[in-house]
Amino acid sequence: MGTGREAYPSYAPFVKDRLTAFNASILGELRVSKFLIEHFSGQTIVSFRPGELSNPFSLPEALLATGFRYSSTATANNSLTHLPYQLNYNRLTDSEVDIFEFPVTIEDEELPKLGDRLPQALKVARRIRRYGGSVVVLIHPNILDHKLAFEKGFVKGVRPYAWFGSVGELGRWWAARNQVEIDVARDSATMRVTTIAPQPVAGLTIEVPKGWRLTLSSSFPKGTKQRRTIVTFSALQGTQTFQFTRSVASMVPQLPPPSAHRRS
């Protein structure tokens, strides 16, 4: 793990080969790399991806201790999800840490070469689109040729339905979404949905039962809309209550189709 006092230039591990280093530590790698990138870029760095996708068990708490907020360390196949998730202390199950993982969906080093995988990558993206998942593309900027061609083709293919942004941008939104609480109270004809959003969040969606319609009000955030069973809030912050009414048609008991009625 290290001491947490590692600093440039005194921290100088010896790298023997691609997978072996001496006098290195997890905190040293995080602290010094963050310092150098921030020093030369003038930016505050909050997103992290390790070399070789190295994922030691103590990485979540080490990221938190060194000022990171978001990570793309695991792959979607290993995580079994294309959605962000909150990391746990020591990669166990007892306690969460305030770090969100954005798993890598597509990488550029396995065969076949990235430029030959564009149709399959677009197919995967269309499947993930169905439920609003995230697609993280890992590209090392060491080859233009087929990698640049892939990136141009991928962007063109998903642009009609995708949102583009950095891990930091999506991370800030996802962290705000993670804090939202929802309370529902309903009777036979009305339903009141109360949202509590400690941090401002735009574009949050909820799904309501079929037949319930949002009763629009001038007090609602401008741009709030409903499409079928999906309600999208243009902006949320603090505590707000939204009222829904149930359509008369949905309140009428539906008889089973004749064939099903005969079988019963």
C-alpha positions as CSV (number, residue, x, y, z in Angstrom):
1,M,0.0,0.0,0.0
2,G,2.7,2.5,0.9
3,T,2.8,5.3,3.5
4,G,0.8,8.1,1.8
5,R,3.9,10.3,2.0
6,E,5.4,9.4,-1.3
7,A,6.2,12.5,-3.4
8,Y,8.1,13.6,-6.5
9,P,11.0,13.4,-7.0
10,S,12.1,11.2,-4.1
11,Y,9.6,8.5,-5.1
12,A,11.5,6.6,-7.8
13,P,10.7,2.9,-8.2
14,F,12.8,0.7,-10.4
15,V,10.9,-0.7,-13.3
16,K,12.4,-4.0,-14.4
17,D,10.0,-4.9,-17.1
18,R,6.4,-4.4,-18.2
19,L,4.9,-6.3,-15.2
20,T,7.7,-6.0,-12.5
21,A,8.7,-3.0,-10.4
22,F,10.7,-2.6,-7.2
23,N,10.3,0.0,-4.4
24,A,6.9,0.9,-5.7
25,S,3.6,1.3,-3.8
26,I,-0.1,1.8,-4.7
27,L,-0.2,5.2,-2.9
28,G,3.0,6.2,-4.5
29,E,1.8,5.4,-8.0
30,L,-1.5,7.3,-7.4
31,R,0.0,10.3,-5.6
32,V,2.9,11.0,-7.9
33,S,1.1,10.4,-11.2
34,K,-1.7,12.7,-10.1
35,F,0.7,15.4,-9.0
36,L,2.7,15.3,-12.3
37,I,-0.4,15.3,-14.5
38,E,-2.0,18.2,-12.6
39,H,1.2,20.1,-12.5
40,F,1.8,20.0,-16.3
41,S,-1.9,20.2,-17.4
42,G,-3.2,22.8,-14.9
43,Q,-6.3,20.5,-14.4
44,T,-7.7,18.8,-11.3
45,I,-7.6,15.1,-12.0
46,V,-10.4,13.0,-10.5
47,S,-10.6,10.0,-13.0
48,F,-8.2,7.1,-13.0
49,R,-7.3,4.1,-15.1
50,P,-4.3,2.0,-14.1
51,G,-1.7,0.6,-16.4
52,E,-2.4,-3.0,-17.4
53,L,-5.8,-2.6,-15.8
54,S,-4.0,-3.5,-12.6
55,N,-6.7,-3.9,-9.8
56,P,-5.2,-4.6,-6.4
57,F,-7.7,-5.3,-3.6
58,S,-6.8,-2.0,-1.7
59,L,-7.2,0.2,-4.8
60,P,-10.7,1.6,-3.9
61,E,-9.6,3.1,-0.6
62,A,-6.3,4.2,-2.0
63,L,-8.1,6.1,-4.8
64,L,-10.3,7.8,-2.2
65,A,-7.3,8.7,0.0
66,T,-5.5,10.4,-2.9
67,G,-8.4,12.5,-4.2
68,F,-9.8,10.5,-7.0
69,R,-13.6,10.0,-7.5
70,Y,-14.0,7.8,-10.6
71,S,-12.2,4.8,-12.0
72,S,-12.2,2.7,-15.1
73,T,-10.2,-0.2,-13.9
74,A,-12.4,-3.3,-14.4
75,T,-13.8,-4.6,-17.7
76,A,-17.5,-4.9,-18.3
77,N,-17.1,-8.6,-18.8
78,N,-15.4,-9.1,-15.4
79,S,-18.0,-6.8,-13.7
80,L,-20.9,-8.4,-15.5
81,T,-22.5,-4.9,-16.1
82,H,-22.3,-2.0,-18.5
83,L,-23.6,0.4,-15.8
84,P,-21.4,2.3,-13.3
85,Y,-21.3,1.0,-9.7
86,Q,-19.9,2.1,-6.4
87,L,-16.7,0.4,-5.2
88,N,-16.4,-1.4,-1.9
89,Y,-13.6,-1.2,0.7
90,N,-10.9,-3.7,-0.2
91,R,-13.1,-5.0,-3.0
92,L,-15.2,-6.9,-0.4
93,T,-18.9,-6.6,0.5
94,D,-19.1,-4.8,3.9
95,S,-18.7,-1.1,3.2
96,E,-18.8,1.2,0.2
97,V,-16.3,3.9,-0.6
98,D,-17.1,7.1,-2.4
99,I,-15.6,5.9,-5.7
100,F,-17.6,5.0,-8.8
101,E,-16.4,2.5,-11.3
102,F,-17.1,2.9,-15.0
103,P,-16.2,-0.5,-16.5
104,V,-14.3,-0.7,-19.8
105,T,-16.5,-2.0,-22.6
106,I,-14.2,-2.0,-25.6
107,E,-10.4,-2.2,-25.6
108,D,-7.8,-1.9,-28.3
109,E,-5.1,-4.5,-27.7
110,E,-6.7,-8.0,-28.1
111,L,-7.0,-9.5,-31.5
112,P,-8.5,-9.0,-34.0
113,K,-7.2,-5.5,-34.3
114,L,-9.5,-2.7,-33.2
115,G,-10.1,-1.4,-36.7
116,D,-11.5,-4.8,-37.8
117,R,-14.0,-4.8,-34.9
118,L,-16.2,-1.8,-35.8
119,P,-19.4,-3.7,-36.8
120,Q,-19.3,-5.8,-33.6
121,A,-18.6,-2.7,-31.4
122,L,-21.6,-0.9,-32.9
123,K,-23.8,-4.0,-32.3
124,V,-22.8,-4.0,-28.7
125,A,-23.4,-0.3,-28.3
126,R,-26.9,-0.7,-29.8
127,R,-27.7,-3.4,-27.3
128,I,-26.5,-1.3,-24.3
129,R,-28.5,1.6,-25.6
130,R,-31.7,-0.4,-24.9
131,Y,-31.4,0.3,-21.1
132,G,-29.2,3.4,-21.1
133,G,-25.9,1.8,-20.2
134,S,-22.5,3.3,-20.6
135,V,-19.9,2.4,-23.2
136,V,-16.3,3.1,-22.2
137,V,-13.8,2.8,-25.1
138,L,-10.1,2.2,-24.1
139,I,-7.8,3.4,-26.9
140,H,-4.0,3.8,-26.4
141,P,-2.9,6.8,-28.6
142,N,0.1,4.8,-29.9
143,I,-1.3,4.0,-33.4
144,L,-3.2,6.3,-35.7
145,D,-4.1,4.0,-38.7
146,H,-6.8,1.5,-37.7
147,K,-7.4,2.9,-34.2
148,L,-8.2,6.4,-35.5
149,A,-10.4,4.9,-38.2
150,F,-12.3,2.9,-35.6
151,E,-12.8,5.9,-33.4
152,K,-14.2,8.0,-36.3
153,G,-16.5,5.2,-37.4
154,F,-17.7,4.4,-33.9
155,V,-18.5,8.1,-33.2
156,K,-20.4,8.4,-36.4
157,G,-22.3,5.2,-35.8
158,V,-23.5,6.0,-32.3
159,R,-23.9,9.8,-32.6
160,P,-27.6,9.7,-33.4
161,Y,-28.6,8.2,-30.1
162,A,-25.6,8.6,-27.7
163,W,-24.3,11.2,-25.3
164,F,-20.6,11.9,-25.3
165,G,-18.5,13.0,-22.4
166,S,-15.6,12.3,-20.1
167,V,-15.6,9.9,-17.2
168,G,-15.5,12.9,-15.0
169,E,-18.6,14.5,-16.5
170,L,-20.6,11.2,-16.4
171,G,-19.2,10.6,-12.9
172,R,-20.4,13.8,-11.5
173,W,-23.9,13.2,-12.9
174,W,-23.9,9.5,-11.7
175,A,-22.8,10.5,-8.2
176,A,-25.6,13.1,-8.0
177,R,-28.1,10.5,-9.2
178,N,-26.9,8.0,-6.6
179,Q,-27.9,10.5,-3.8
180,V,-31.5,10.9,-5.1
181,E,-34.2,9.5,-2.8
182,I,-37.8,8.9,-4.0
183,D,-40.9,8.4,-1.9
184,V,-44.3,7.3,-3.4
185,A,-47.8,7.7,-1.9
186,R,-50.8,6.6,-3.9
187,D,-54.5,5.7,-3.8
188,S,-56.8,4.5,-6.4
189,A,-56.8,7.6,-8.5
190,T,-53.7,9.7,-7.6
191,M,-50.1,9.1,-7.0
192,R,-47.6,11.6,-5.4
193,V,-43.9,11.1,-6.1
194,T,-41.5,13.1,-3.9
195,T,-37.9,13.4,-5.0
196,I,-35.1,14.5,-2.7
197,A,-31.9,15.5,-4.6
198,P,-29.1,16.9,-2.4
199,Q,-27.0,17.8,-5.5
200,P,-28.4,19.3,-8.8
201,V,-29.1,16.6,-11.4
202,A,-30.5,17.0,-14.9
203,G,-32.1,14.4,-17.1
204,L,-33.1,12.0,-14.4
205,T,-35.8,9.5,-15.5
206,I,-38.3,7.4,-13.6
207,E,-40.7,4.7,-14.9
208,V,-44.3,4.9,-13.7
209,P,-47.0,2.2,-14.1
210,K,-49.0,2.1,-17.3
211,G,-52.0,4.4,-17.2
212,W,-50.5,7.1,-14.9
213,R,-50.1,10.6,-16.3
214,L,-48.1,13.4,-14.9
215,T,-50.2,16.4,-13.9
216,L,-48.1,19.3,-15.2
217,S,-47.7,22.4,-12.9
218,S,-46.0,25.7,-13.3
219,S,-43.9,24.9,-10.3
220,F,-42.2,21.9,-12.1
221,P,-38.8,22.3,-13.6
222,K,-39.2,23.6,-17.2
223,G,-38.8,20.8,-19.7
224,T,-40.1,18.0,-17.5
225,K,-42.0,15.6,-19.8
226,Q,-43.6,12.2,-20.0
227,R,-43.4,9.7,-22.9
228,R,-45.5,6.7,-22.3
229,T,-44.3,5.3,-18.9
230,I,-41.0,7.2,-18.8
231,V,-40.9,10.6,-17.0
232,T,-37.8,12.8,-17.6
233,F,-37.0,15.6,-15.1
234,S,-35.1,18.4,-16.8
235,A,-33.6,19.5,-13.5
236,L,-33.9,18.4,-9.9
237,Q,-32.5,19.9,-6.6
238,G,-33.9,19.8,-3.1
239,T,-37.3,18.3,-2.4
240,Q,-40.0,18.4,-5.0
241,T,-43.4,16.6,-5.3
242,F,-45.0,15.5,-8.6
243,Q,-48.6,14.4,-8.9
244,F,-49.9,11.7,-11.3
245,T,-53.5,10.8,-12.1
246,R,-54.7,7.5,-13.2
247,S,-56.6,7.3,-16.5
248,V,-60.2,6.0,-16.3
249,A,-59.5,3.3,-18.8
250,S,-56.7,1.8,-16.7
251,M,-59.1,1.7,-13.7
252,V,-61.6,-0.6,-15.4
253,P,-60.9,-4.3,-14.6
254,Q,-59.7,-6.1,-17.7
255,L,-61.3,-9.5,-18.5
256,P,-58.9,-12.2,-19.8
257,P,-59.2,-13.0,-23.5
258,P,-61.9,-15.6,-24.4
259,S,-59.5,-18.5,-25.0
260,A,-57.8,-17.9,-21.6
261,H,-61.2,-17.6,-20.0
262,R,-62.3,-21.0,-21.4
263,R,-59.1,-22.7,-20.1
264,S,-59.7,-21.3,-16.6
